[in-house]
Amino acid sequence: MKIENIDIQATIEKAQTIIRDDKHMSTGTKSMFEMLILVITLLANRLNLNSTNSSKPPSSDPNRKKKPKAKTGRNKGGQKGHVGTTLKKVDDPDRIEPIRIDRRTLPVGRYHETGFEARQVFDIDISRVVTEYRAQVLEDDNGNRYVAPFPEGVTKAVQYGTGLKAHAVYLSQFQLIPYNRIQDYFSDQLHIPISEGSIFNFNKQAFEVLDTFENIAKEQLRTSPVAHADETGINKGGGRFWLHCVSNIFWTLYYPHERRGIEAFKAMGVLPGFGGILCHDHWKPYYRLDCTHALCNAHHLRELTRAWEQDDQQWANDMKELLEKINAKVIDAGGALSAQQAGRYRARYTKLIQKAEIECPAPTRPNKKGKRGRIKKSKSRNLLERLRDYENDVLRFMENEDVAFSNNLGENDIRMTKVQQKISGCFRSIEGARIFCRVRSYLSTCRKQGIKASRALELLFNGKLPEFVNQE
């Protein structure tokens, strides 16, 4: 690893040799210098980390530059067959404004009307709609009163409608707008007073109605042939909690828990009974589950890049190129390689691991009396052993078209959680976290099923669930 043409690794090794060979330096001084070298090594390793060789997001890269796209030879702009979003005229405009010619500006003569030219302007009208139900009251000769029944759900003298509730939950749970800003929106744009407590109650109402959906989602994911799993830290009232996500191409389920491992899996109620292929990032607790595994190669590519750039591991660069090449061949083949092709690439993979064992050997136990326990290994060595010991899980995408090259589906599903945390900072209570997870699970699933969030919430507050839920 080099920083401004200084070989950090070589300099550290030289300093370690001097400290080790100095016979006059006390044990305490040596220990102090070893600790300083460790701190310097850790800090130096962090200097060159970015989104290509670690889990850091691209937005954190200094002076980030986008890579230019490869030239395709096509003309600029939308291609033939591309579905655009340009405005198109509608046949039934909401309002028609006739424009008359001022005949005084015309030359003298006789004229007759032959038609018109039309131009349409699309705009919005944000306004409140107050519906007053007036139930007829009849009274007979004996003084008995009879009142017409109000529509179902209309129970108070003044109340919020289902459309307003759905819209508030849409802003809160889908657009992730904080409660106080939703208050401002309703007050400024719609002239409707609404409290934070009311917004919370709307979210809670959606949460309670979605209990059936959550049970169906658990069963669908539990019996899915392939699922993706990921987890991320969340802030609950200043305390550390974890948000777990299990998903596939049709269903998404989020679940908050104070634990990160097996205890949380059991509480979530999906993974302990899962029998398909689980795609994940090699977090150890996943391997305690009795199922087939597939590892995320996007993680491997970043770690291989780090091993090549910081540890000068040539095998890492070769392995990165091999995995990228296999992925490209899988895509060209339509999702899976033939057994013969897969065998050839597996042989190259194994040969490269053997080469890596020579370039990055396992550390030997220091010949010191009393040294026990695990031997510290470098990050490159740990990565090599994972690629060696979990070869089948790394290469499972080669021959199974249902298995993706990476766990991007799971990571994409969980990404909006980080956005929520950046906007709001934390959940005030575990109840708020559970509400967010269940409602967001529903909205994410609806989106995968081709149903827009606003429509999904409109159905929900009208006492219905989408057809795909009722069909399961």
N, C-alpha and C positions, 0 to 999 in steps of 0.2 A: 504494500500500500504506500502510495506516494502523495505528499501534499506539498505543492510548490517545489517540485523536484527534490524533495527530501524523502528518502526511503525510511519511513517510520519504523517498519518492521526490522530492518537491518540495524537501525540506530538503537532500538530497544534491546535487540539480541546482543549488541556490543556492550551496552551498559550492564546487562545481566552477567555477561562473561567477566567484566571488570570487577563487579561486586562479588561474584563467586570465587574469583582467584585472589582477591585481596586478603592476605593472611592477618593483617593488622586491624581490620575493621571488626568492631564488636558485633555480637549476635543481634543486639537491639538495633544498632544502626543498619545492619543488613535487612532486618525485618521492615524497618521504616522505608528504606529505599525500594524494597520489593513491593510494598503497599503503594508507594508513589508511582512506580512503573505500571502497576495494575490499573490505577486510576487513569493514568495517561493513555494506556492502551484502550480502555473503555471509551474515553472521550474522543480519541482519534478515530476509533471505529465508527462513532456516531457522525463524524463530520461529513463523510462521504455517502451517508445513507440518503436515499431518495425513493420516489415511488417505483422505480424500476428494479431496485435491489432490496426492498424491504416492504413492510406493510403500510408505510406512510402514504397518505393520500396525495394525488398529483398536485392538489392546491397548495401543499406545503413546500413544493420544490421552489428553490430560489431562482428567479429569472427564468421561469418555466417557458419553454418554447415548444410549440406543437410541431410534431414531425410532419413534413410535407407529404401529402398523399401521392402515391405512385401514379404516374400518368397513364391514362387508359386510352387516349386517342379520341375520346368522345368530345363533342362540343360542350361548352359551358352551359349550365342551367339544367332544368328538368329534362329527362330523356323521354323518348317516345313511349307512351303507355303509362307514364308516371301520373299518379293521381294527385292533382294539385289542390290548393285550398283557396283559389281565387273566388271572389264573390261572383255569384250568378244571379240574374234576374229571377224573381219569383212571379208566378202567375196570379197570385192573390195578395197584392199589397194591402197592408193594414189601413193605409190612408192615401187618398188620391187628391192631389192639389192641381186643379186645372190652371193653366197659364194662358191668358188671353193676349192677343196682339193689340197694341194700341194703334187702331186704324189711322189715327191722325199722323202717324209717322210714315204711312205708306203713300206711294204716288196716287194721284187721282185715278179712279177706275172702279170697276165692279169686281168683287171677289166672292168665292164660295169655298166653304170648308171641305177639305179632302181627307182629313185624318189628323194624326198628331205624332210627335216624336216623344218617346218616353225615356226618362232617366230615373234611376232609383237610388235613394240614399238610405243606407242601413244605419240605424241608430238604436239606442236603448232608452227605455223609460223606466227608471227605478222608482217605484212608488208602493205604498202600502194599499192593501185591499181589506176593508173592514166589512164583514157580512153580518147584518143584524137579522136574526131569526125572530119573527113575530108570531108566536103561537096563538092561534085563535082561541078565545075564551067564550064559551056558551054557558048560559045559566037558564035553568028551567023555572017553571012557575013556583016550584017549592024552594028555590034558592040554591039548588045544587049546581056547582060550577064544574065545567068540563073543559080541560085544556088540551089542545092538540099536542101530541108528543114531539119533542125536539129530536133532531137527528142524533144518531148514536155518537157518543163522544162529546156532545155539547151539553155540559153539565153545570157550567158556572155562568154568572152574569157577564163576566169578561174573561176571556182566555186566549191563549195562543193557538193558532191553527197548525195542522200537520205539516203544511208547506213551510211555515216559518221554522218549525222544529227541525225538519229535515235540512233546511238551509243552514241553520246554526251548527248542526252536527257536521255538515259538509265543510264549513269553514274551520271548525275546530279540529276534526279528526282527519280530514283529507288534505286541506290546505295548511293545516298546522298553525293556524293563527291563534295567538293567545287570547284568553277570555276578555281582557280589557279592550283589546283592539276590536273584537267582535262587538262589544258594547258600543264602541264609538261608531262602528259601521252602521248598526241598526239605528242609532240615534241620529247620526248626521244624514244618512242617505234615505232612510225609511221613516224617520220621525216616530220610531217605536221604542219606548223605554224597555230595557231588558237587563236583568241583573246577572252577575256571575253565577249566583246560585241557580238561576233558571237554566242557564246554559249547561251547567253541570248536571242538572236533573234531566235535560234532554238527552245528554250523553248516557246517563244512567238508564234511562228508559230504553234506548237503543241496545245497551248492553244486556238488559234483562230479556228483551224480545229475541236476542240472538243466541240464547242458550241452546236452542234446537240446532241452529246452524253449527255451533261449535262442536256438538256431539257428532254430527254428520261429518264434519271436516276431520275430526280425529279418526273416525273409522275409515274414511277415504284414504287418508295418509298412511294409516297403519297397514292397510292392505295394498298399498301402491307398490308396483314392481321396482320403482326407483324413487328415492326421495333425497332431498338436500337438507343438510343441517348446519346451523351456524348459531353463534351466540355473541352478544356484545354487552358491555357494561352500561348500566343506566344509573342515574342519580335519583334516589328517592328520599326527599327530605334531608339531603346532605349525606345519606348513607349509600353504600355501594350495593346495588342489586344487579341481577342479570336478566336480560331479555333473550329468550330462546326462540328460535325459529325453525320449523320443519315445513318444507314445501315441495311441490312438484310443479309441472307446467300448468296444472289446473287449480290447485288448492294451496292456500297459505294459512299457517297457524302460528300465532305469536303467543308467548306465555312468559310472564314475569315471575322471578323467584329469587330468594335471597341466596340460593346456592347455585353453583355452576355445573355440578356433575350429576351423578346417578340419582341423587335425591330429587333434583329438579326434573330429570327425565321421567321419573315415576309420577311425580305430581302432574306433569303435563299430560301423561297418559297416551303417548304415541309410540315412542321409541322402544320401551321394554318389550312390546309385542310385535315389533316390526320384523318382517322376515324377508324383505327385498334387498336391494342394493342401496347402501347409504353412502352418499357423496359428502365428504367433509375435508377438513384441513389437517387431519392427523392429530387432533387433540386426543390425548390418551384415553379419557373416559369413554369416548365413542367405541373404542376397541373392547370395552367390557360388554358391549351389546352383542347378542347372538344373531348376527346377520352378516351378509357379504358386504365388503367395503370397497370404496373407490376413492382415491385421494385426489385432491385438487392440484393440478399441475401448474396452474397460474402461480400458486405459492412456490412450487419448486423452481419455476423459471426465475422468480425474483431472488430466491435464495442462491441459485446457481450463479446468477449475475453478481451477487455480492461476493461469493467465493472466488469468482474469477477476478473481479476488480480489486478486492481488498486483500485476498490471500494468495493471489497469483496461481490459482489452481487451474491448470490447462484442461484437466478432465472435466471440470465444471462447465467451461465454455463449450467443449465438445458435446457434453450431455444436453446442454440447453439447445444446441443446434439440432441434435438428434430428436429430441422431444418435439420441437417445432416442426421438423420435417415429417415426423410420423403424423402429427395432427393435420398437416396440410394434405397428406396422402389419404387420411381418413375422410376428410371433407370432400376431396376429389372423388373418392369411392362411394360417396353417398351415405356415410355414417359408420362403416365398418370395413375392415380389411379381410381378405380371404385368409384361410388358415396358412397357406403357403407364404403370403406376404408378411403376415404377422410373425411367422416363425423366423423369417430373415431379419426382421427388425428386432425381435427379441434376442437373437444371437448377437447382433451388434450391441445391443444394450448390455448384455452379460459381459461381452468382451471389454466394453468401456468401463464397467465396474471393476473388472480385474486390473485394468490399467490404473484406475483410480486408487486401488489398494496399494499400489507401489508408490504412487506420487503422494498419497495422503495416508500413511500407515497409522495403525492404532498406536496410541501413546504407550510407552513402557512404564512400569511402576518404578519410581525413583528408588535407588538403592540406599534408603535411609531406614534406620531402625525405628520401629514404632509406627511407620506409615501404614494406615489401614483405610478401608472404605473405597469408594469409587475413585477412579482415576479421571481427572479433568480432561475433557476432550474439546477440541476446537469446534466451532460452528460448522466448518467444512466437513470435519470427520463425522459429526452427528448427522449431517445431511447425507453423506455417503452411506452410512449404515442404514438410514431409513430407506434410501433408494435401493439398497441391496436386499434388505430383509423384507421389504413390502413390494417387491417387483410386480407381483400379480395385481396388486391394488393400484399401483402407478400406471400400469399398462392396460387396465381393464377396458378403457375406452377404445382400444384398438379393434376389438372383436365383438363388442356389444354396442349396437347402434343406439340403445337407450341410455348409455352412460356418456356423459359429456366429458370433454377434456379437462374442464375445471369445475369448481363449485360456484361459478359466477351467478347462477340462478339464485342460490341461497343467499349469497352476499348482496345481490341486487335487492332481493326481497327485504333484507334487514337494513338497507342503507337509509331509508327514510326515517328510521328510528334515530339515527345520529343527527339528522336534520332537525327533528323535534327537540332533541336535547340541546342543540345549539341555539334554537329559537327561545325555548322556554326555560332552559337551564336544568330543570328537574321536575319530577312528579311530586306533588305535595303529599300523596299517600299511596299505599299499595293498591287501594281501591281505584284511584285514578289511573294507575298503571295497568290494572286489569281491564278497566273500561277501554283504554286506548288500544290494548292488545286485541281484545275481542272485536271491537268495531273495525280496527284496521285490518284484521284478518278477513273480515267480511268484505271490506272494500277492495282489498288486494285480490281476493278470490273472484269477485265480480268482474274486476278489470280483466283478469285472465280469461274469463268466460264471455267477454265481449259486452259487458254491461257497464255503462258509465256510472261513476260514483253518485252523481245527483239522482239518477234514475233508481239506483239501488236503495238509496235512503228514502226516496219518495215511496217506493213499495213498502219499505219497512214500517214507516209511520202510518201507512194505511192498512196495517195488519197483514201484510203479505210477504212472502219470500219469493225470490226468482224461481223460475221453473226448474232450473238445474238442481236446486236444493230439494225441491219436492219430488223430483224423479229418482233421487238416490234412495 
